[in-house]
Amino acid sequence: MLSALVNYLGANDAGSGFYQLAKDLRLLPMSASADEKFEFWITQVKRLYERHGASPAVA
């Protein structure tokens, strides 16, 4: 999911819309715990970096 690259403002995590989309797409259980959500987000970010590479840091 490309939206995994967008962090929730002020947090090192995705916003609630990201997790709701994952639930709607049946990629994440409706009853997912906070830990399950966070692990799902980490996995999605890692997959994006594997597929597209990490972006260079912006100064």
SULBEL-V671331 format. One record per run of one state. SS is the DSSP state (2 for helix, 1 for strand, 0 for the rest). FROM is the first residue (numbers start at 1). LEN is the number of residues. Records with the same first field share a line. If there is no record, write none. Layout:
# SULBEL-V671331
SS: FROM-LEN, FROM-LEN
This chain:
# SULBEL-V671331
0: 1-1, 6-10, 25-9, 53-7
2: 2-4, 16-9, 34-19
